[in-house]
Amino acid sequence: MSETPPETPDFDAMTRDIAEVPAVEVIVTVAVNLMSAAAVKLGLTEEGDAHKDLDEARKLVHALAGLLDASATEISSFHAAPLRDGLKSLQLAFREASLVPDDPGQGPGEKYTGPVYG
């Protein structure tokens, strides 16, 4: 029995597809992916602590805050407001999950958002 070789991706079609996506949609999609990954690393999913890793969560939350700060003038408040709310929730969850909480203004992403208090 012969196996069929794996199909190679159609990069031309992928390029055309991404060319049709508005920049705001790309930014929001990346932000949502960062939020989801951070939630997993904070142990906020159904699996709970199975994937909890605060060091990884810190990096993801910080990257999300940087992305939102950098794109604030590029995306409308319609898109930005819920993303900022999600970011703040993740920052608070990080603070609660930490055995030794960071000083105010020193938590993940607080360089961009300012101090987050519970």
Stockholm file with secondary structure:
# STOCKHOLM 1.0

chainA/1-118         MSETPPETPDFDAMTRDIAEVPAVEVIVTVAVNLMSAAAVKLGLTEEGDAHKDLDEARKLVHALAGLLDASATEISSFHAAPLRDGLKSLQLAFREASLVPDDPGQGPGEKYTGPVYG
#=GR chainA/1-118 SS CCCCCCCCCCHHHHHHHHHTSCHHHHHHHHHHHHHHHHHHHTTCSTTGGGGCCHHHHHHHHHHHHHHHHHHTTTSCHHHHHHHHHHHHHHHHHHHHHCSSCCCTTCSTTHHHHCCCCC
#=GC SS_cons         CCCCCCCCCCHHHHHHHHHTSCHHHHHHHHHHHHHHHHHHHTTCSTTGGGGCCHHHHHHHHHHHHHHHHHHTTTSCHHHHHHHHHHHHHHHHHHHHHCSSCCCTTCSTTHHHHCCCCC
//
